[in-house]
Every structure is written in structure tokens, then in C-alpha cells.
């Protein structure tokens, strides 16, 4: 049986849907399980019951500080070893992202999986096209961002879910492999153009000030988001790779369309 962690999250729920469509026996694990799911709380190691699981799709629990994330992932790996899981598929971060503010927890998790004795596959996911679109801000005459004319090899979340399902359905050919799953480079200006509006660039200092003034963000989030902005702006997240298309056996979903739909949905008058 396959288990997908974080089952109520967007990536995990899409992965479970893909596995269902492939008629693969799969179970969702989450801290707030619905009917047919198993309780799985990384902050409560006693809840980590992986009995009967042959392949674990470990969706990164990255919504926290590094030490908490790594502790969570270590607990999951320890449970996998204890309960006889054969293979772990980990959703990591693209190789281009080593300098991002949230890269360390991913790289540390990759290492603890590799030394665990479990079979493993690392899926180094690119940044979502949905996220890129959501990070543009609407103004009176268009959109603004701190991305300048930099490009991001953005990828549709659904394509990453499909790739995770492909690997989890038959992990043996993918054992010991690391895949860089990115899309085609797009820019904030491309998104604006597709929406027929102007794009204005703001400085990184102004952007950071906006983030710090946003009372809805947790303390670790402004530096993480700022690291995305400067990385895109200065051309560090635009490398392409054939890995995703090869895993899927089809062309990738157009990231520009996905990003533009997301940006359009955030327009104040979108209703």
C-alpha cells in the first residue's frame, strides 16, 4: 500500500487523486483525518503508524522553522524504518533552490533519508506556477512585483502530483534517483502581458517592508518570500530539466497559463 502524508494539502490531495486514477491502493495520512484516512501527526511521533505501508510519499512538512521541519521528517523516517516501509518518495526542492531561505530543511531531509537504509527517490520540485502568480500584487493600473525581468522555471502543481504518483506506483526503477522537476521559464512581465496589464517592478527593500508589515505572515515567512524574489530577480531559478516530461511521458502543463489564472483570480474585481 502507498501512503501520502499531508493528505489534506494541495499537492498531497492531487497525488492521491492521481493514484486513484491509476487504480493504485493508496491511503492519506494527516493530523486531521477524514473518513478513510489515517491519523498522522509529525509533531506526535506516537501517532505515526505506518504498518502495512510499502511506499511512503513524504510530502514536505515545511510550514515551520527548519529545526521543527527536520524533527518532523526525522520522526516520519524513523517510523518508516520501524514499521517496515520499503521505499520513501520525498518531495524536495529544485537543485537551483539551494540558496533559498527554506532549502536547508529539504537538503537535511534528503540526507537523513539516504542514510536510513530505506529505498528512496528524491523529487526536487520546482516552485509552483500557482505560487508565482499569487506573488504578484494588483495595483490601480496593473500588477507589481520585486521579480524585475527575472525568470522562474515554474511548474504546475498538478504535474508534480502526477510525477509523484508515477514514481510511487512503481518505485523500483526510480530507486536511488534524484529528479529535478521544473517547468519552462516565465517572468512576471509574461504574466502581466498575458493578462493585458502593465507590470511594475519594485525594489527588494520595498518588498521586504511590505512583507514585514503584513500581519498575516508568520515570522519565518518574510525572509523566505524575499529569498524567492531576489533569486528570481537575479536569474537563479530559471534552469530547465527534461526529468518531469520524461517521468510523465507527455508535455508539461503550460506554467504561464496556470500562473496567469492564479493572478487573475486575485484581482480585486475578479468576482
N, C-alpha and C positions, 0 to 999 in steps of 0.2 A: 504494500500500500504506500501511496505517496501522501505526505503531509506538507501543507503550505502554511507557514507561520504568518501572523499578522493578517488573518483571513478577512477581516473587515476593512482593510486598507485597499486603496485603489489598485495597486499593482498585484497584490495577492488575490483579490477577488477576480480580477481579469485572468490571472493564471489558473485559478480553479475552474473558471468557465471554459478556458481553452482545454484543460484536461478532461472536463466532462464531455466536450465535443469530440474528443479523441477516444471516448469510452474507456478512460483510464480510471481505476479506483483511486480516488483522492479524498482527503479529509482536510478541512480547515482547522487550524489551531489559533486561538485568540483568547485574550483575557476576559472578554465578554461574549461567550459563545452563544450562538443561536442554535436552534434545533439541528442536530446532525453535525455539529462542530464539537471539538474537544477543547476544554479549558487549558490554556497555555499562557502563563504569565511569567515572562522572563525575570521579573522582579521577585518572584516567589518560586525558587527552584523546586520546592516540594510539589508544585503543580505540573512540572514538566514530565508528563507521561508519554513516552514515545514508543511504547510497546506495540508491536505489530507494524511499525513503520519501517519500510525498506529504504525509501529515498526521502530525505528531508529537504524541502526547498526553504532555505533560511532567508527570508526577506529581511533585510537590514532593519533593525530597530533603532534607527539613527536619530530619533527625535529627542535628543538629550545631549548632555555633555559627554566628552569622549570616555571618561572613566566609567560612567554609567552604561554607555553603549557597549563597551568592551566587556564589562562584567556580565551584562545580559547575554551577549553572544557566547561567552565562555560557559555560562550555565547551560545554554542550549547544546553546545558541542559536548559538554560533559554528559548530559542526559542522552545524547545520541550514542556516545560510546557505551554508556552503561546499559542502554536498552537494546543494543544490537542493530542499530541503523547501519546500513551498508554504505550509503553514499549521501553526501551533502552537496546541494547546489546552492551556492551563495550569491546573492545579488549585491555586487560590489560597485565600485566607481571606476569609470573610464581611466585608462592609464594617463591620459592628458591631465587628469584632475589631481595629481599628486600635491600640487601647491594650494588646493582649495582648503578652506577652513574646516571642512568635515572629512578630509581624506584620511587622516591618521587612524581613526577608528576602523575604517574599511581595510586599510593595509594591515593593521594589527590583527583583525579578524581573519584575513586571508592566511596569515602566518599561523595562528592558533589552529585553524582547520587543517593546514598542511602537516602539522606535527602531531595531529590527533590519532593517526592510524586509520582514519576513515577514508573511504574513497571520496574524491571531491572533484567538483568542477566550479570554476570561478567565472561568473558572468559580470564583466566590468561594464556596467550600464552607463551610457551617456546621459547627459542631462535631458530631461523631458522637454519636448516641444511645448507641452502644456504649461510647464513652468516658465519657459522663456516668454511665451505670450502673456502670462499672468504678471510678469515683472515689468511690463510696460505700463505707464500711468497715463490716463487720459487727461488732457488739458482742454482749454476752450477751443483751440484750433488744431488739435491732433493728439499725438502721443509724445511722451518724453521718456528718456532712459539715460543711464550712465554707460551704456554699451558703445557709444560712438558708432564707428563703422565696422567694429569687430564682428566676426562671425562665430557662430556656435554650431558644431556638428550635432544638432538637436535630433531627438528620436521620439517617435510616438510611443506612449506608454503601452499601448496595445501590442506593438511589435515586440517590446521587451517581454511582455507576458507570454506571448506566443513562443518566443525563444526559450523561456524558462520551461514551458510545457514540453517543448520538443526534447530538451535535454533530460528532464525528469522522467519522461515516458520511456526512455531507453538510455540510461546514463552510461552504460559500459563503453560505448565508442567515444565518450567525452571525458573519460576518467583522466585526471591529471592535467586537464587542459584549462587554459585561461583564454577567454574570448573578450575582445574589445567590441562592444555593441553600441555603435554610434551611427548617426544618420548623415545626411548631406548638410554642408554648412549653409546657414541662413543668418541674416542680420536683422537688427531691429528696423532698419530702413526698409528692408524687404517686406517685413510685416506691415509697416505703415503704408507702403506703396500698394500692397495687395488690398488694403482697406480703403485706399483712395484718400489718405490723410497725410499730413506732414509729420515728420519725426524731428524732435528737438533733443539735442544732446546736452546733458547737464554734467557738471564735474563730479568726481568721486567724493569730494568733500561735501558737496551739497547733498548727494545721495545718502551718504552716511548720516548726515544730520537729520534727514527725513526719516531714516530707519530708527535712529535713536529717539526721535520724537513720537514714534508710533507706539502707543501704549499697549497695543495688542501683541507685540513681539516679545518672546522670552529673551533673557539676557544674552544667550549664546547665538541668537539668530542674526542680529545686525552684522557682526563680523563675518558670518558665513555668507550672507547675501552680498555683502560688499566684496568678498573674495570672488564670487561669481562674476560680478560686474567688472572688476579690474582684469580678471582672466579673459573674459570675452573681449573686452575693450582692447587688450594688448595682444590678442591673437594666440592665446594658449589653449584654446578649446575647439579648434577647428580641424584637427586631424581626422581623416576618414579611415575606414577599415571595411573589408569585404565580409567580415565574420558574420554579421547579422543577416545579410541577404543569403549567405551560404547556409546558415542554420535554418532559415525559413524556407528556402527554396523558391522564393518569389521576390519581386521588387518590394522595397520598403514603402510604407505609408508616407506620403509627402509631408515632411515636417512643417513646411511653410503653411500649408492649409490648416494643419492642426493648431499651430501657434496663432494664426490669424483668427480662427474661430474662437479660440480662448480669449484673445484680446477683445474681439468684437462683443463677446458676451459680457465683458466688464464695463462696456460703455455706459455711462450714466443713464442714457435714454434707450438702452438696449431693449427694454420691455416694450 
